[in-house]
Amino acid sequence: MEGNGRILAGSLIFASIIILVRRSVQGLLYNNRDQVIRILPKTEREVEALKNIHELVKVDFWQPSSILSVKPGVLVDIHVPRNWSERFFQSLLQTGIDFKILVSDLQGLIEIQGVSRTRVRRSTPPYSYEVYHSLEEIQNWMHQMNQSHSQLLSLFSIGKSFEGRSLLVLQLGKRSKHLKKAVWMDCGIHAREWIGPAFCQWFVKEALQTYHSDLSMRRLLKQLHFYIMPVFNVDGYHYSWTTDRFWRKTRSNSTNFNCHGVDANRNWKVKWSGEGASLHPCADTYCGPVPESEPEVKAVARFLRKHKKQIQAYISFHAYSQMLLYPYSYKDAIIPNFKCVESAAFNAVNALYSVYGIKYRHGPASSTLYVTSGSSMDWAYKHGIPYAFAFELRDTGYYGFLLPESLIKPTCTETMLAVKNITNHILKKCPLS
C-alpha cells in the first residue's frame, strides 16, 4: 500500500507539473500578439507534422521561405499571427515538437522601431543613412544624388512597375568614351527585407565620399561601372511601409484568386516553377503564371540581356541568414568557374568577419541555404554573367526582418568591405572577359 501511495503521489505531482506547463503555454496562446517562433524539426515525422499543421493554419514562414523547403535539421522561423496563434500552438503541442519563442510581441517591436525612426529623423540632418527610408524618400534621394554628383553618377529608368512606379537605376563610375565592364547590384527584391535598400544607398554614399581618399575605390570606379537598383520591388516595398510590414511579393493581381503578388525571386526563366517555388497565387513563393510575368522582373531581365557583354558580375542583396551564396540554387552541382567564385566568396566573408567578428557562411545556394528555382542569381549566371552572388545580410533570426536601425551602420560597413573585396578579387585574379 505504501508503494501504491508513493506512485499515486508521484502521479499527482507529475499531473500538477503538466497543468502548470499547460497554463504557461496558455499564456502564450492568449496574449493576443503576433509572435515569431523557432523550430528545429529533428525527424521526417516532425517535418510531416509541420506540413499537416500548415495545411490547417495560416502562418508566415520567414526561414525557410516556404514549408516546401523544411527538412530535418534545418532551423525554421515562423511568424504566427495573433488570430491563428491558439489553433497553431494547440496543434504544435499535440505533435510534441519543441519550439522557442524568438519574439513574443511582434507588433510592439514594430512600434518601438517606428518611434525610434521618427526620433532619429528629427535629430539628424536631412538625409540619414542610419535609418530606413520610404520608397518616396529613396527615389527623391536618387534624384538629388544624380544632380549633385553628375561626374560620377547618372540616373535612368528601365521601366514601370505593375502599379506604374518608375524602376530607377543609378549608374556609378567615372565616365568614359569606351564601353566599360560593369557590375549589377540590386536590393529589395523581397519587400520586407529593408536592410537591402539601406545597403544599396550606403554603397553609393561610401563610393562617392571615398572616391578621392580611397585608392581601391577610385580604381574600381575608373575601371568599372556599377548599375545599382536600390529598390527592385518598388510596389511591394511601398506596401510594406503603408500596409503590411512583412509583405514579400510584388503587388500584381491574380485573376483566379483573391491574392496579390508574385515572388520576384522565383519568376525568372531558369528552372521556373521547380523545387522551392509554388504555383499557388496565395503562396509567398508563388512563381507567377509564366516566367517574367512581373514587369519589374521583365524590365531587369531585358536590361541585363541588352548589356550582357558589359555586365560581368551580378550581386543581389537579401535578408536574413548571414550568408554569401553563389550558383546554383536549383540543383546541387558545381559551376564551371567554381574555383574562382569560391575563392572570391571565401575572401569576402573573411574580410567581412574582420570588421566586427560577424560570421557568414558561404557556398552554393542549394546546399548552403535551400533549393529554389527561378532565382535572379541563377538566371544571371545562366545568361552569361560569370560572377553571380546573393548576400543574405544580418541577422540569424533574433530580429529577422526587423533588424534595428542601430545595426544598419555596422551591417553596411562590413558588407561594403565584402563587396569591394569581391570586385577587386575578380579584377585581379579572375580577369573579366
RAHUQUI-V743801 format. One line per field, one symbol per residue. ss: DSSP state (a for helix, b for strand, c for the rest). psi: psi as a letter, one per 30 degrees, with the letter a starting at -180 (. if undefined). burial: # if it has 24 or more other ideal C-beta (glycine too) atoms within 12 Angstrom, else .. A space follows every 50 residues. Layout:
BEGIN
ss=???
psi=???
burial=???
END
This chain:
BEGIN
ss=caaaaaaaaaaaaaaaaaaaaaaaaaaaacccccbbbbbbcccaaaaaaa aaaaaacccbbbbcccaaacccccbbbbbbcaaaaaaaaaaaaaacccbb bbbccaaaaaaaaaaaaaaaaaacccccccccccaaaaaaaaaaaaaacc ccbbbbbbbbcccccbbbbbbbccccccccbbbbbbbccccccaaaaaaa aaaaaaaaacccccaaaaaaaaabbbbbbccccaaaaaaaaacccccccc ccbccccccbcccccccccccccccccbcccccccbccccccccaaaaaa aaaaaaccccbbbbbbbbbcccbbbbcccccccccccaaaaaaaaaaaaa aaaaaaccccbbbbaaaacccccccaaaaaaaccccbbbbbbbccccccc ccccaaaaaaaaaaaaaaaaaaaaaaaaacccc
psi=eeeeeeeeeeeeeeeeeeeeeeeeeeeeegfhkklklkkikfleeeeeee eeefffkjljkeklfkffgklkgkkkkkjjkeffeeeeeeeeeffgkklk jejfieeeeeeeeeeeeeeeefgllejkgglkkleeeeeeeeeeeeefhf ffklklkgakleggkkjkkkjklkkkflklllkkkllhekefiffdeeee eeeeeeeefgeffjeeeeeefeflkkjkjejeieeeeeefefejfgkeaa glkkeflhlklkjfggglijhkgakglkgkffkfgkflelkhfkfeeeee eeeeeegffejfkkkkkallfiljllllefljlkleheeeeeeeeeeefe eeefeggkkkllakeefedlkllgleeeeeefggjfjklkkjalbgfefb fhklffgeeeeeeeeeeeeeeeeeeeeefikk.
burial=........................#..##...#########....##.## #.##..#.#############..#######.#.##..##.##..#.#.#. ###..#..##..#...#..#.......########.###.##..##..#. .####.###.###.##########.....##################### ########..#....##..##.###################..####### ##.......####################.#.######..########## #.###.##.#####################....#.#..###.####### ##..#..#.#######.################.#############.## #####.#####################..#.#.
END
